[in-house]
Amino acid sequence: MVKQITLLHIVTVPETFTFFRGQIAFMKKRGFRIHGVASPGKELSAVIKREQIPVTPIVMPRRITPWADLKALLQLYRLCRRLRPDIVHAHTPKGGLLGVIAARLAGVRVIMYGLRGLPFVTATGLKRRLLCWTEMIACGWAHRVVAVSRAIRQTIIETGLCPAEKIVVLANGSSNGVDSQVRFNPGLLPPHCRETLRQQYNIPLDSLVVGFVGRIVRDKGIIELEASWRELRRRFPELLLLLVGDLETQDPIPAEVWQRLQADPKVIVTGWVNDLAPFYAAMDIMVLPTYREGFPNTPLEAAAMRIPVVTTSVDGCPEATLSEITGIIVPPRNSPALTMAIERLILNPDLGKRMGEAGREWVVQQFRPVLVWQALYEQYLELLQASSP
């Protein structure tokens, strides 16, 4: 039993702690003392209350902000010097880069970088070179890189940004597995949950609902989804589009696309939602037409809720959706292919039902959170042992 190992998690925004549900408690039971760092935000107090850990607020804008980043780096360094953590686990591009550098400068024994996605794959020119450089620094200065999928592990190795022996994928991939037993278990939802949520948003009970869960930004394929939606609503008058997530100003979608979505009475935008299970229950099909993903959680969550998935062939998406078994995979940036896949599920409800059943069985077997937690725990112990004098 390991006792009083201090672990410092560094993330850019407090919402990222959603991806650690259960993991922090698992480590605390094994003797870890855990601290967190995140930018100030509406979710920060909720994180502190839910996880029962101290969280230090440090401003880290997602965009490139040299002076603010330098200030954050200095604050992170001072925090590492004060806390003297045994392990720093830094996540997301900005939090990861600044956290890894600060930990190295402070002489932390074990530094891990959580590689959750590769922003450079959709960037061009100087921005792409800068993003590649930051990934190379984060990977180079970390002692171990934890990738959420085999696909991004392979990509970052092939681009020469990280040596193969340094980067691992835990269990079957994903950031934290999926809680298919409690949080995303359709059998535990209140009676008539689907009907109740549909009534809340004025969705007719007999309507077919295509749903999207995530940030409303260009990289999530919202442009293609809106184009596909215009065609689908013409063919299927009973169809509704449910967008569960916030519109973000970084990587924005074109103003005219957002205006058309807002003006359409058959499009419902909920904003940020903490309890996603009832929203999945209200859907008939879940779509994620993304341009890039490390390992998307929403296809697994939808599958756990017995909802068929349509997603793209990029990065970790094929690892989160079994083609023709739990969903349909289409090329990215291709609204006609997206339209055909959604239409296929609309016209073949039995196919969607079979995919939903297969999806839940697959997630329950392969993506239990404890598989990821145990693998991460073993990584921590291995690196601590290797760093001992």
C-alpha positions, 0 to 999 in steps of 0.5 A, a space after each residue: 500500500 502506497 501512503 501519502 504520495 502527493 499527486 498534482 493534476 494540472 488542467 486548463 479549465 475546470 470542466 476537464 475534471 469531469 473526465 476524472 470522475 471516480 479516478 481521483 477517489 480510486 487513487 485517494 483510497 490507495 494512499 494518494 494525496 491529490 491537489 488540482 490546478 485549473 483556470 477559474 470558472 463556474 465549475 471550479 467550486 463544483 469540482 472541489 465539492 465533488 472530488 473533495 480535493 483542494 484546487 488552486 485557480 490559475 488563469 490559463 487561456 486556451 488560446 496563445 497568450 504569451 504574457 498570460 502564459 508566462 505568468 501562469 508558468 511562474 505560478 505553477 512553478 511556485 506551486 510545485 515548489 511549495 507542494 513538492 508533489 511526487 507526481 505532476 500529471 498535466 493534461 490538455 495542450 495548454 495545461 499540459 505544456 505549462 504544467 510539464 515545464 513548471 514541474 521540470 523546472 521545480 525538479 518533480 520526480 515524476 512528470 506525466 503528460 496526458 495527451 487527449 488530442 492533437 490540435 495541430 492535425 487541423 491547423 496549417 502554416 505557422 500555427 501548425 508549426 507552433 502547435 507541433 513545437 509545443 507538443 514536442 516540448 510537452 512530450 520531451 520534458 515529460 517522463 511518460 506520455 499517456 495517450 487516450 487512443 492508439 491512433 493519436 499515439 501512432 500519429 505523434 510517433 510518426 510525426 517525430 514528436 515523441 519516441 515510441 517507448 515513452 508513450 502508452 495507451 491505458 487499457 482499451 483507450 479513452 480518458 477514463 472509461 465510461 460508467 455504464 453501471 450507474 451514470 450511463 445505465 438506461 436501466 437506472 433512469 427514472 420512469 418516463 425519463 425520455 418523455 419527461 425531458 422531451 416535454 421539457 424541451 417541447 419535443 413531440 413524443 413521436 418525433 425522431 431526434 438526432 442528437 449532438 453532444 459537445 462543444 459547438 465549434 468548427 472542428 466538431 463538424 457543425 458546418 457539415 451537420 447543419 448542411 446535412 440537417 437542412 437536407 434531412 429535415 426536408 425529407 423527414 418532417 418529423 425529425 428534430 435536431 438536439 444540440 447539447 453543448 455551448 457555442 464557443 468563440 474559439 474555433 467558431 462556426 460561421 455566423 450564418 450557420 449559427 443563425 440558421 440553427 438558431 432560427 430553425 424551430 426544429 433545432 434545440 440548443 440546450 447549452 452546457 449540461 452536467 447530467 447527460 444521460 437523460 439527453 441521450 435517452 431522449 435521442 434516437 441517433 447520436 452524431 459526432 461529425 468531428 474533424 479530429 478527436 483524441 478519443 471521443 467519450 460521447 460515442 461510448 456514452 451514447 452506446 452505453 445508453 443503447 443509442 446508435 452512433 454516426 461519427 467520422 473516420 478520424 483519429 480515435 473515433 473508430 476506436 470508440 465506435 465499431 463500424 457497422 456494429 455499434 454505429 456507422 463511420 463516415 469520412 470527415 467534412 462530407 455532409 452527403 455521406 453524413 446525410 446518407 448514414 443518418 437516413 439509413 438509421 432513420 429508415 432502418 430502426 431495427 438496425 439502430 436498435 441492434 447497434 444500440 444493444 451491441 454498443 452497450 454490451 461492448 462498452 460494459 465489457 471493454 470500457 469499465 473505468 476501473 480498467 483505466 484507473 488500475 492501469 494508471 495506478 500501475 504507471 504511477 508506481 512504476 515511474 515512482 520506483 524508477 525515480 527512486 535513488 
